[in-house]
Amino acid sequence: MTLHRALEPKKLNAKKITKKIQNFLGIGNQVPDGLVNRTHEYNKFCENAKADYQSIEDLIKYQARLKSAIVKANTETSCEIAEQTMTIIDAINMKNEILASKKLLLDVLKGQYKKVVEDTNRYNDSIETQAFALAEKVAGREDDKKTDSKKFSVIKKDYTENHQAKLVDPLMIEDKIKELENEIDEFESNVGAVLSEVNAVTVIEV
């Protein structure tokens, strides 16, 4: 059967096993000349107990073979998602677990970048204000309030360059953010269809 057709029986078989175990009756009591558990004839009770137990064992063995075949196919069969070649199990792990970590990392990077840029811009705005005030005071002439524009520009530029804050960005965070966004978007938009396609053509033996 194909992987696609095997997944649903695996779920149904698991439910059937649970139900049979919960309803299983393997031991009882019988008073002289009475029914077992007051409901079953002795021979029939014993026959049913053995048959039901055997049925449970068979279902468990089948479930084990089914699960093993699915796992084997998932670990050996490759597929391509967002220009990445990976096994089915790797794609499932990415979808169910790894992607959450990448999304968390993306959120942290975005938050940090936004905060640091805003803090840096706010600080540098204050430096610009200080530089302007200093340059105006030093370059201005007290007698007629006129300002030496060349001297003003030099003072303002020197003060700004010597006091402004600079971003420390060894990872090039903006690039990392774009890479993660593209990776997550590409994977999420393709993983469902790719897994459906590969499950439909991958054959397993149970």
C-alpha positions as CSV (number, residue, x, y, z in Angstrom):
1,M,0.0,0.0,0.0
2,T,1.0,3.6,-0.4
3,L,2.1,5.7,2.6
4,H,-1.0,7.8,2.1
5,R,-3.2,4.8,2.5
6,A,-1.2,3.4,5.4
7,L,-1.5,6.5,7.6
8,E,-5.3,6.2,8.1
9,P,-5.3,2.5,8.9
10,K,-2.5,3.1,11.5
11,K,-4.8,5.6,13.3
12,L,-7.9,3.3,13.1
13,N,-5.9,0.3,14.2
14,A,-4.5,2.1,17.2
15,K,-8.1,3.0,18.2
16,K,-9.2,-0.6,17.7
17,I,-6.4,-1.9,19.9
18,T,-7.3,0.5,22.7
19,K,-11.0,-0.4,22.5
20,K,-10.4,-4.1,22.4
21,I,-8.0,-4.0,25.4
22,Q,-10.5,-1.8,27.4
23,N,-13.3,-4.3,26.7
24,F,-11.1,-7.4,27.1
25,L,-12.3,-10.0,29.7
26,G,-9.7,-12.7,30.3
27,I,-10.6,-13.9,33.8
28,G,-13.8,-14.4,35.7
29,N,-15.4,-16.5,38.5
30,Q,-18.0,-19.2,38.5
31,V,-20.2,-20.5,41.3
32,P,-21.1,-24.2,41.3
33,D,-23.5,-24.9,38.4
34,G,-23.5,-21.2,37.5
35,L,-22.3,-19.0,34.6
36,V,-18.9,-17.3,34.5
37,N,-19.4,-13.8,35.9
38,R,-23.1,-14.7,35.8
39,T,-23.2,-14.0,32.1
40,H,-21.2,-16.6,30.1
41,E,-21.3,-20.3,29.7
42,Y,-17.9,-21.8,30.8
43,N,-16.6,-23.2,27.5
44,K,-17.8,-20.1,25.6
45,F,-16.1,-17.8,28.1
46,C,-12.8,-19.6,27.8
47,E,-13.1,-19.7,24.0
48,N,-13.9,-16.0,23.8
49,A,-11.0,-15.0,26.2
50,K,-8.5,-16.9,24.1
51,A,-9.8,-15.6,20.8
52,D,-10.0,-12.0,22.0
53,Y,-6.5,-12.2,23.5
54,Q,-5.1,-13.6,20.2
55,S,-7.0,-10.8,18.3
56,I,-5.3,-8.1,20.5
57,E,-1.9,-9.7,20.0
58,D,-2.4,-9.9,16.2
59,L,-3.5,-6.2,16.0
60,I,-0.5,-5.1,18.1
61,K,1.9,-7.1,15.8
62,Y,0.2,-5.6,12.7
63,Q,0.5,-2.1,14.2
64,A,4.2,-2.7,14.8
65,R,4.8,-3.8,11.3
66,L,2.7,-1.0,9.9
67,K,4.6,1.6,12.0
68,S,8.0,0.1,11.2
69,A,7.2,0.2,7.4
70,I,6.1,3.8,7.6
71,V,9.2,4.8,9.6
72,K,11.4,3.0,7.2
73,A,9.8,4.7,4.2
74,N,10.0,8.1,6.0
75,T,13.7,7.8,6.7
76,E,14.7,6.4,3.3
77,T,12.4,8.5,0.9
78,S,13.6,11.9,-0.1
79,C,11.6,14.9,-1.3
80,E,12.4,18.4,-2.3
81,I,10.9,21.4,-0.5
82,A,11.9,25.0,-1.1
83,E,14.9,23.9,-3.1
84,Q,16.1,21.7,-0.2
85,T,16.4,17.9,-0.5
86,M,15.4,16.1,2.7
87,T,13.9,12.9,3.8
88,I,10.2,12.7,4.7
89,I,11.0,12.4,8.4
90,D,13.2,15.5,8.2
91,A,10.3,17.4,6.5
92,I,7.9,16.2,9.2
93,N,10.3,17.2,12.0
94,M,10.8,20.6,10.4
95,K,7.1,21.1,10.1
96,N,6.2,19.9,13.6
97,E,9.2,21.1,15.7
98,I,12.1,22.8,14.0
99,L,10.0,25.5,12.3
100,A,8.8,26.7,15.6
101,S,12.4,27.4,16.7
102,K,13.1,29.2,13.5
103,K,10.0,31.4,13.9
104,L,11.0,32.2,17.5
105,L,14.5,33.1,16.3
106,L,13.0,35.4,13.6
107,D,10.8,37.1,16.1
108,V,13.8,37.7,18.5
109,L,15.9,39.1,15.6
110,K,13.2,41.4,14.5
111,G,12.5,42.6,18.0
112,Q,16.2,43.2,18.8
113,Y,16.9,45.0,15.5
114,K,13.9,47.3,15.8
115,K,14.8,48.2,19.4
116,V,18.5,48.8,18.8
117,V,17.9,50.9,15.7
118,E,15.3,53.0,17.5
119,D,17.5,53.5,20.5
120,T,20.5,54.4,18.3
121,N,18.5,56.9,16.2
122,R,17.1,58.4,19.4
123,Y,20.5,58.8,20.9
124,N,22.0,60.2,17.7
125,D,19.2,62.7,17.4
126,S,20.2,64.0,20.9
127,I,23.8,64.2,19.8
128,E,22.8,66.2,16.7
129,T,21.0,68.6,19.0
130,Q,24.0,68.9,21.3
131,A,26.3,69.4,18.3
132,F,24.1,72.1,16.8
133,A,24.0,74.0,20.2
134,L,27.7,73.7,20.7
135,A,28.6,74.8,17.1
136,E,26.2,77.7,17.4
137,K,27.7,78.8,20.6
138,V,31.3,78.5,19.6
139,A,31.0,79.7,16.0
140,G,28.6,82.5,16.8
141,R,29.8,86.0,17.6
142,E,28.4,87.5,20.8
143,D,28.4,91.1,19.5
144,D,26.1,90.7,16.5
145,K,24.9,87.1,16.9
146,K,26.1,86.2,13.4
147,T,27.5,82.8,12.9
148,D,30.7,81.7,11.0
149,S,29.1,79.0,8.8
150,K,32.3,77.2,8.0
151,K,33.4,77.0,11.6
152,F,29.9,76.0,12.5
153,S,29.9,73.1,10.1
154,V,33.3,71.9,11.2
155,I,32.4,72.0,14.9
156,K,29.1,70.3,14.4
157,K,30.5,67.6,12.2
158,D,33.5,66.9,14.6
159,Y,31.2,66.7,17.6
160,T,28.7,64.4,15.9
161,E,31.3,62.0,14.5
162,N,33.1,61.8,17.9
163,H,30.0,61.2,20.0
164,Q,27.3,59.4,17.9
165,A,26.4,55.8,18.5
166,K,27.0,53.2,15.8
167,L,25.3,49.9,15.2
168,V,27.3,46.8,16.1
169,D,25.9,44.2,13.7
170,P,28.4,41.4,13.0
171,L,25.7,39.0,11.7
172,M,24.1,41.5,9.3
173,I,20.8,41.0,11.1
174,E,18.7,42.4,8.3
175,D,20.0,39.8,5.9
176,K,19.4,37.0,8.5
177,I,15.8,38.2,8.9
178,K,15.2,38.1,5.2
179,E,16.8,34.7,4.9
180,L,14.6,33.3,7.7
181,E,11.5,34.9,6.4
182,N,12.1,33.4,2.9
183,E,12.9,30.0,4.3
184,I,9.9,29.8,6.5
185,D,7.5,31.2,3.9
186,E,8.8,28.8,1.2
187,F,8.7,25.8,3.4
188,E,5.2,26.4,4.8
189,S,3.7,27.1,1.4
190,N,5.1,23.9,-0.1
191,V,5.4,21.3,2.6
192,G,1.8,20.2,2.7
193,A,1.6,19.6,-1.1
194,V,5.0,17.9,-1.3
195,L,4.2,15.5,1.5
196,S,0.8,14.6,0.0
197,E,2.5,13.9,-3.3
198,V,5.3,11.8,-2.0
199,N,2.9,9.9,0.3
200,A,0.7,9.1,-2.6
201,V,3.5,7.5,-4.7
202,T,5.7,5.9,-2.0
203,V,4.8,2.2,-1.6
204,I,5.4,0.2,1.6
205,E,5.0,-3.6,2.4
206,V,3.5,-4.7,5.7
